[in-house]
Amino acid sequence: MGDFNKQKYDNEYAKQNYDRCIFNVQKGKKSIIEKHWKMKGYKSLNAYINDLIDKDMKQRVGEGSGQNADDEKILGGG
């Protein structure tokens, strides 16, 4: 029986199920952003950013921005 490698499993799962987005902020701004998302009650920076993006994109769909059906399904609208 082989040994289970959790880290390898987690990495493979993430590779198959998530896209990675990297962004930069000015030096010193990261700690300000961290305080802000924690104050707002988010459990992680990732959760905060995803929520902001989803809210913005749903608002745009509501404005008739021409989002296609696949985008609306991902955003939970279709």
A tleap script that builds the chain and sets N, CA, C and O, in Angstrom:
source leaprc.protein.ff14SB
mol = sequence {
  NMET GLY ASP PHE ASN LYS GLN LYS TYR ASP
  ASN GLU TYR ALA LYS GLN ASN TYR ASP ARG
  CYS ILE PHE ASN VAL GLN LYS GLY LYS LYS
  SER ILE ILE GLU LYS HIE TRP LYS MET LYS
  GLY TYR LYS SER LEU ASN ALA TYR ILE ASN
  ASP LEU ILE ASP LYS ASP MET LYS GLN ARG
  VAL GLY GLU GLY SER GLY GLN ASN ALA ASP
  ASP GLU LYS ILE LEU GLY GLY CGLY
}
set mol.1.N position { 0.835 -1.169 0.000 }
set mol.1.CA position { 0.000 0.000 0.000 }
set mol.1.C position { 0.886 1.241 0.000 }
set mol.1.O position { 1.815 1.346 0.801 }
set mol.2.N position { 0.593 2.195 -0.912 }
set mol.2.CA position { 1.413 3.395 -1.017 }
set mol.2.C position { 1.086 4.417 0.041 }
set mol.2.O position { -0.007 4.430 0.608 }
set mol.3.N position { 2.040 5.262 0.294 }
set mol.3.CA position { 1.832 6.347 1.266 }
set mol.3.C position { 1.047 7.479 0.614 }
set mol.3.O position { 1.302 7.847 -0.532 }
set mol.4.N position { 0.103 8.018 1.349 }
set mol.4.CA position { -0.689 9.141 0.865 }
set mol.4.C position { 0.082 10.430 1.104 }
set mol.4.O position { 0.503 10.708 2.226 }
set mol.5.N position { 0.266 11.215 0.047 }
set mol.5.CA position { 0.979 12.484 0.140 }
set mol.5.C position { -0.057 13.608 0.055 }
set mol.5.O position { -0.478 13.985 -1.038 }
set mol.6.N position { -0.463 14.139 1.206 }
set mol.6.CA position { -1.516 15.162 1.252 }
set mol.6.C position { -1.116 16.417 0.501 }
set mol.6.O position { -1.940 16.995 -0.207 }
set mol.7.N position { 0.105 16.844 0.635 }
set mol.7.CA position { 0.529 18.069 -0.047 }
set mol.7.C position { 0.445 17.896 -1.562 }
set mol.7.O position { -0.011 18.795 -2.269 }
set mol.8.N position { 0.880 16.748 -2.052 }
set mol.8.CA position { 0.808 16.476 -3.490 }
set mol.8.C position { -0.653 16.438 -3.940 }
set mol.8.O position { -0.991 16.965 -5.000 }
set mol.9.N position { -1.516 15.816 -3.137 }
set mol.9.CA position { -2.942 15.750 -3.451 }
set mol.9.C position { -3.544 17.153 -3.486 }
set mol.9.O position { -4.260 17.494 -4.428 }
set mol.10.N position { -3.261 17.968 -2.468 }
set mol.10.CA position { -3.796 19.326 -2.408 }
set mol.10.C position { -3.327 20.169 -3.588 }
set mol.10.O position { -4.111 20.918 -4.170 }
set mol.11.N position { -2.048 20.046 -3.942 }
set mol.11.CA position { -1.510 20.796 -5.072 }
set mol.11.C position { -2.173 20.383 -6.381 }
set mol.11.O position { -2.491 21.234 -7.212 }
set mol.12.N position { -2.379 19.098 -6.565 }
set mol.12.CA position { -3.019 18.594 -7.786 }
set mol.12.C position { -4.475 19.046 -7.845 }
set mol.12.O position { -4.964 19.432 -8.906 }
set mol.13.N position { -5.166 19.000 -6.707 }
set mol.13.CA position { -6.551 19.460 -6.653 }
set mol.13.C position { -6.632 20.945 -7.039 }
set mol.13.O position { -7.475 21.334 -7.848 }
set mol.14.N position { -5.767 21.754 -6.466 }
set mol.14.CA position { -5.764 23.189 -6.759 }
set mol.14.C position { -5.461 23.440 -8.232 }
set mol.14.O position { -6.081 24.298 -8.861 }
set mol.15.N position { -4.529 22.707 -8.770 }
set mol.15.CA position { -4.154 22.858 -10.180 }
set mol.15.C position { -5.341 22.557 -11.098 }
set mol.15.O position { -5.530 23.227 -12.113 }
set mol.16.N position { -6.124 21.563 -10.744 }
set mol.16.CA position { -7.256 21.154 -11.576 }
set mol.16.C position { -8.488 22.027 -11.379 }
set mol.16.O position { -9.325 22.111 -12.277 }
set mol.17.N position { -8.620 22.676 -10.230 }
set mol.17.CA position { -9.872 23.360 -9.902 }
set mol.17.C position { -9.795 24.877 -9.767 }
set mol.17.O position { -10.830 25.532 -9.641 }
set mol.18.N position { -8.606 25.443 -9.789 }
set mol.18.CA position { -8.471 26.876 -9.589 }
set mol.18.C position { -7.519 27.485 -10.607 }
set mol.18.O position { -6.560 26.848 -11.044 }
set mol.19.N position { -7.803 28.735 -10.976 }
set mol.19.CA position { -6.856 29.547 -11.734 }
set mol.19.C position { -6.161 30.451 -10.734 }
set mol.19.O position { -6.759 30.877 -9.746 }
set mol.20.N position { -4.909 30.738 -10.993 }
set mol.20.CA position { -4.136 31.561 -10.074 }
set mol.20.C position { -4.022 32.965 -10.650 }
set mol.20.O position { -3.666 33.137 -11.816 }
set mol.21.N position { -4.326 33.965 -9.832 }
set mol.21.CA position { -4.221 35.374 -10.223 }
set mol.21.C position { -3.294 36.065 -9.231 }
set mol.21.O position { -3.492 35.981 -8.019 }
set mol.22.N position { -2.305 36.731 -9.744 }
set mol.22.CA position { -1.343 37.426 -8.887 }
set mol.22.C position { -1.438 38.920 -9.195 }
set mol.22.O position { -1.513 39.315 -10.358 }
set mol.23.N position { -1.433 39.745 -8.151 }
set mol.23.CA position { -1.452 41.183 -8.357 }
set mol.23.C position { -0.490 41.843 -7.384 }
set mol.23.O position { -0.113 41.260 -6.368 }
set mol.24.N position { -0.108 43.044 -7.707 }
set mol.24.CA position { 0.854 43.784 -6.896 }
set mol.24.C position { 0.203 45.034 -6.326 }
set mol.24.O position { -0.672 45.636 -6.949 }
set mol.25.N position { 0.643 45.415 -5.135 }
set mol.25.CA position { 0.233 46.667 -4.509 }
set mol.25.C position { 1.489 47.394 -4.046 }
set mol.25.O position { 2.556 46.796 -3.909 }
set mol.26.N position { 1.345 48.686 -3.809 }
set mol.26.CA position { 2.489 49.471 -3.347 }
set mol.26.C position { 2.974 48.963 -1.999 }
set mol.26.O position { 2.190 48.462 -1.192 }
set mol.27.N position { 4.258 49.095 -1.767 }
set mol.27.CA position { 4.867 48.713 -0.498 }
set mol.27.C position { 4.102 49.350 0.654 }
set mol.27.O position { 3.826 50.550 0.624 }
set mol.28.N position { 3.761 48.571 1.655 }
set mol.28.CA position { 3.055 49.058 2.822 }
set mol.28.C position { 1.541 48.956 2.726 }
set mol.28.O position { 0.853 48.997 3.746 }
set mol.29.N position { 1.012 48.824 1.515 }
set mol.29.CA position { -0.438 48.772 1.336 }
set mol.29.C position { -1.018 47.407 1.716 }
set mol.29.O position { -2.187 47.312 2.091 }
set mol.30.N position { -0.213 46.362 1.621 }
set mol.30.CA position { -0.687 45.011 1.933 }
set mol.30.C position { -1.198 44.922 3.376 }
set mol.30.O position { -2.248 44.329 3.622 }
set mol.31.N position { -0.477 45.497 4.313 }
set mol.31.CA position { -0.899 45.420 5.723 }
set mol.31.C position { -2.184 46.217 5.952 }
set mol.31.O position { -3.010 45.838 6.783 }
set mol.32.N position { -2.352 47.311 5.224 }
set mol.32.CA position { -3.582 48.112 5.329 }
set mol.32.C position { -4.760 47.309 4.793 }
set mol.32.O position { -5.832 47.289 5.398 }
set mol.33.N position { -4.558 46.652 3.666 }
set mol.33.CA position { -5.615 45.822 3.070 }
set mol.33.C position { -5.957 44.670 4.007 }
set mol.33.O position { -7.130 44.340 4.181 }
set mol.34.N position { -4.941 44.054 4.610 }
set mol.34.CA position { -5.178 42.938 5.528 }
set mol.34.C position { -6.033 43.377 6.716 }
set mol.34.O position { -6.977 42.680 7.089 }
set mol.35.N position { -5.715 44.509 7.303 }
set mol.35.CA position { -6.521 45.021 8.420 }
set mol.35.C position { -7.967 45.242 7.970 }
set mol.35.O position { -8.909 44.954 8.708 }
set mol.36.N position { -8.125 45.754 6.759 }
set mol.36.CA position { -9.456 46.072 6.248 }
set mol.36.C position { -10.304 44.820 6.050 }
set mol.36.O position { -11.447 44.768 6.505 }
set mol.37.N position { -9.741 43.788 5.359 }
set mol.37.CA position { -10.564 42.597 5.123 }
set mol.37.C position { -10.876 41.871 6.424 }
set mol.37.O position { -11.947 41.280 6.556 }
set mol.38.N position { -9.972 41.905 7.372 }
set mol.38.CA position { -10.253 41.285 8.672 }
set mol.38.C position { -11.344 42.048 9.412 }
set mol.38.O position { -12.220 41.446 10.033 }
set mol.39.N position { -11.286 43.379 9.342 }
set mol.39.CA position { -12.294 44.205 9.991 }
set mol.39.C position { -13.678 43.945 9.368 }
set mol.39.O position { -14.690 43.989 10.068 }
set mol.40.N position { -13.718 43.680 8.069 }
set mol.40.CA position { -14.976 43.420 7.367 }
set mol.40.C position { -15.505 42.015 7.646 }
set mol.40.O position { -16.628 41.688 7.259 }
set mol.41.N position { -14.700 41.176 8.318 }
set mol.41.CA position { -15.161 39.848 8.703 }
set mol.41.C position { -14.803 38.727 7.740 }
set mol.41.O position { -15.300 37.610 7.883 }
set mol.42.N position { -13.958 39.002 6.772 }
set mol.42.CA position { -13.540 37.953 5.841 }
set mol.42.C position { -12.502 37.056 6.500 }
set mol.42.O position { -11.747 37.496 7.367 }
set mol.43.N position { -12.472 35.792 6.081 }
set mol.43.CA position { -11.532 34.834 6.659 }
set mol.43.C position { -10.189 34.836 5.953 }
set mol.43.O position { -9.204 34.319 6.478 }
set mol.44.N position { -10.149 35.429 4.739 }
set mol.44.CA position { -8.894 35.475 3.997 }
set mol.44.C position { -8.928 36.597 2.972 }
set mol.44.O position { -9.997 37.086 2.609 }
set mol.45.N position { -7.758 36.998 2.513 }
set mol.45.CA position { -7.655 37.976 1.445 }
set mol.45.C position { -8.306 37.425 0.181 }
set mol.45.O position { -8.968 38.158 -0.554 }
set mol.46.N position { -8.117 36.141 -0.067 }
set mol.46.CA position { -8.704 35.504 -1.238 }
set mol.46.C position { -10.231 35.619 -1.220 }
set mol.46.O position { -10.838 35.952 -2.238 }
set mol.47.N position { -10.847 35.348 -0.077 }
set mol.47.CA position { -12.303 35.456 0.040 }
set mol.47.C position { -12.761 36.891 -0.197 }
set mol.47.O position { -13.774 37.118 -0.857 }
set mol.48.N position { -12.033 37.845 0.329 }
set mol.48.CA position { -12.366 39.259 0.172 }
set mol.48.C position { -12.307 39.673 -1.302 }
set mol.48.O position { -13.238 40.287 -1.822 }
set mol.49.N position { -11.221 39.334 -1.953 }
set mol.49.CA position { -11.048 39.713 -3.362 }
set mol.49.C position { -12.101 39.040 -4.240 }
set mol.49.O position { -12.686 39.682 -5.112 }
set mol.50.N position { -12.342 37.748 -4.012 }
set mol.50.CA position { -13.354 37.054 -4.808 }
set mol.50.C position { -14.733 37.678 -4.614 }
set mol.50.O position { -15.487 37.813 -5.578 }
set mol.51.N position { -15.071 38.060 -3.389 }
set mol.51.CA position { -16.362 38.685 -3.131 }
set mol.51.C position { -16.468 40.036 -3.839 }
set mol.51.O position { -17.499 40.341 -4.437 }
set mol.52.N position { -15.418 40.838 -3.775 }
set mol.52.CA position { -15.421 42.133 -4.465 }
set mol.52.C position { -15.607 41.956 -5.974 }
set mol.52.O position { -16.397 42.665 -6.597 }
set mol.53.N position { -14.882 41.016 -6.545 }
set mol.53.CA position { -14.980 40.771 -7.981 }
set mol.53.C position { -16.376 40.293 -8.352 }
set mol.53.O position { -16.971 40.792 -9.307 }
set mol.54.N position { -16.901 39.327 -7.602 }
set mol.54.CA position { -18.243 38.803 -7.895 }
set mol.54.C position { -19.300 39.903 -7.813 }
set mol.54.O position { -20.157 40.004 -8.691 }
set mol.55.N position { -19.244 40.723 -6.771 }
set mol.55.CA position { -20.215 41.808 -6.622 }
set mol.55.C position { -20.118 42.785 -7.787 }
set mol.55.O position { -21.141 43.208 -8.325 }
set mol.56.N position { -18.908 43.143 -8.178 }
set mol.56.CA position { -18.715 44.070 -9.283 }
set mol.56.C position { -19.227 43.472 -10.595 }
set mol.56.O position { -19.891 44.153 -11.377 }
set mol.57.N position { -18.919 42.208 -10.828 }
set mol.57.CA position { -19.339 41.581 -12.082 }
set mol.57.C position { -20.855 41.375 -12.125 }
set mol.57.O position { -21.463 41.528 -13.184 }
set mol.58.N position { -21.467 41.035 -11.006 }
set mol.58.CA position { -22.931 40.892 -10.963 }
set mol.58.C position { -23.595 42.236 -11.225 }
set mol.58.O position { -24.616 42.302 -11.910 }
set mol.59.N position { -23.026 43.296 -10.689 }
set mol.59.CA position { -23.564 44.636 -10.913 }
set mol.59.C position { -23.476 44.970 -12.402 }
set mol.59.O position { -24.413 45.535 -12.965 }
set mol.60.N position { -22.378 44.632 -13.030 }
set mol.60.CA position { -22.196 44.911 -14.456 }
set mol.60.C position { -23.184 44.110 -15.292 }
set mol.60.O position { -23.733 44.630 -16.263 }
set mol.61.N position { -23.419 42.848 -14.928 }
set mol.61.CA position { -24.389 42.023 -15.647 }
set mol.61.C position { -25.758 42.673 -15.545 }
set mol.61.O position { -26.495 42.727 -16.530 }
set mol.62.N position { -26.104 43.167 -14.364 }
set mol.62.CA position { -27.379 43.839 -14.157 }
set mol.62.C position { -27.515 45.107 -14.990 }
set mol.62.O position { -28.624 45.530 -15.317 }
set mol.63.N position { -26.384 45.707 -15.327 }
set mol.63.CA position { -26.392 46.918 -16.150 }
set mol.63.C position { -26.460 46.592 -17.631 }
set mol.63.O position { -26.493 47.498 -18.463 }
set mol.64.N position { -26.480 45.282 -17.977 }
set mol.64.CA position { -26.551 44.895 -19.383 }
set mol.64.C position { -25.251 45.101 -20.118 }
set mol.64.O position { -25.234 45.651 -21.219 }
set mol.65.N position { -24.159 44.664 -19.517 }
set mol.65.CA position { -22.846 44.879 -20.114 }
set mol.65.C position { -22.519 43.902 -21.225 }
set mol.65.O position { -21.436 43.969 -21.806 }
set mol.66.N position { -23.445 42.986 -21.535 }
set mol.66.CA position { -23.177 42.037 -22.609 }
set mol.66.C position { -22.442 40.797 -22.159 }
set mol.66.O position { -21.822 40.124 -22.983 }
set mol.67.N position { -22.490 40.472 -20.884 }
set mol.67.CA position { -21.871 39.247 -20.392 }
set mol.67.C position { -22.519 38.057 -21.076 }
set mol.67.O position { -23.731 38.049 -21.291 }
set mol.68.N position { -21.725 37.053 -21.420 }
set mol.68.CA position { -22.330 35.880 -22.052 }
set mol.68.C position { -22.884 34.923 -21.007 }
set mol.68.O position { -22.659 35.100 -19.810 }
set mol.69.N position { -23.609 33.912 -21.465 }
set mol.69.CA position { -24.301 32.984 -20.561 }
set mol.69.C position { -23.335 32.247 -19.647 }
set mol.69.O position { -23.651 32.017 -18.479 }
set mol.70.N position { -22.154 31.868 -20.156 }
set mol.70.CA position { -21.187 31.163 -19.317 }
set mol.70.C position { -20.729 32.034 -18.152 }
set mol.70.O position { -20.594 31.546 -17.030 }
set mol.71.N position { -20.490 33.315 -18.407 }
set mol.71.CA position { -20.088 34.237 -17.337 }
set mol.71.C position { -21.176 34.322 -16.281 }
set mol.71.O position { -20.884 34.319 -15.085 }
set mol.72.N position { -22.430 34.397 -16.714 }
set mol.72.CA position { -23.537 34.504 -15.778 }
set mol.72.C position { -23.684 33.239 -14.944 }
set mol.72.O position { -24.034 33.321 -13.766 }
set mol.73.N position { -23.420 32.055 -15.534 }
set mol.73.CA position { -23.487 30.804 -14.775 }
set mol.73.C position { -22.413 30.786 -13.689 }
set mol.73.O position { -22.682 30.399 -12.551 }
set mol.74.N position { -21.215 31.196 -14.035 }
set mol.74.CA position { -20.115 31.227 -13.067 }
set mol.74.C position { -20.441 32.167 -11.925 }
set mol.74.O position { -20.125 31.885 -10.769 }
set mol.75.N position { -21.076 33.289 -12.250 }
set mol.75.CA position { -21.425 34.276 -11.240 }
set mol.75.C position { -22.682 33.914 -10.471 }
set mol.75.O position { -23.071 34.630 -9.548 }
set mol.76.N position { -23.321 32.813 -10.838 }
set mol.76.CA position { -24.502 32.365 -10.126 }
set mol.76.C position { -25.793 33.009 -10.611 }
set mol.76.O position { -26.800 32.995 -9.902 }
set mol.77.N position { -25.769 33.567 -11.801 }
set mol.77.CA position { -26.959 34.263 -12.294 }
set mol.77.C position { -27.770 33.499 -13.311 }
set mol.77.O position { -28.903 33.896 -13.584 }
set mol.78.N position { -27.254 32.412 -13.899 }
set mol.78.CA position { -28.017 31.808 -14.979 }
set mol.78.C position { -28.192 30.414 -14.892 }
set mol.78.O position { -28.825 29.816 -15.762 }
savepdb mol mol.pdb
quit
